[in-house]
């Protein structure tokens, strides 16, 4: 895998900004809560599904070198290791 032209901090910042400003209002619905949204931080395109790998692959089919940020819709993290996911919206 090639090295990204973005730092980890830039990927996080761009991903969160895109999600909060453009994508969240469209996707944070009752039927999507708990699903994964993967976002191409360069184009703003996104894919929603139950599996992070599947949604990321869909984006990479469109752009092989896509830089991707992911969120679990309605929660504070994609996965929880040794803890619990916390709902951000009720």
Secondary structure in CASP SS format (residue, H / E / C, confidence):
PFRMAT SS
TARGET T0000
AUTHOR 0000-0000-0000
METHOD secondary structure of the structure
MODEL  1
X C 1.00
X C 1.00
X C 1.00
X C 1.00
X C 1.00
X C 1.00
X C 1.00
X H 1.00
X H 1.00
X H 1.00
X H 1.00
X H 1.00
X H 1.00
X H 1.00
X H 1.00
X H 1.00
X H 1.00
X H 1.00
X H 1.00
X H 1.00
X H 1.00
X H 1.00
X H 1.00
X H 1.00
X H 1.00
X H 1.00
X H 1.00
X C 1.00
X C 1.00
X C 1.00
X C 1.00
X C 1.00
X C 1.00
X C 1.00
X C 1.00
X E 1.00
X E 1.00
X E 1.00
X E 1.00
X E 1.00
X C 1.00
X C 1.00
X C 1.00
X C 1.00
X C 1.00
X E 1.00
X E 1.00
X E 1.00
X E 1.00
X C 1.00
X C 1.00
X H 1.00
X H 1.00
X H 1.00
X H 1.00
X H 1.00
X H 1.00
X H 1.00
X H 1.00
X H 1.00
X H 1.00
X H 1.00
X C 1.00
X C 1.00
X C 1.00
X C 1.00
X C 1.00
X E 1.00
X E 1.00
X E 1.00
X E 1.00
X E 1.00
X C 1.00
X C 1.00
X E 1.00
X C 1.00
X C 1.00
X C 1.00
X C 1.00
X C 1.00
X C 1.00
X C 1.00
X C 1.00
X C 1.00
X C 1.00
X C 1.00
X E 1.00
X C 1.00
X C 1.00
X C 1.00
END
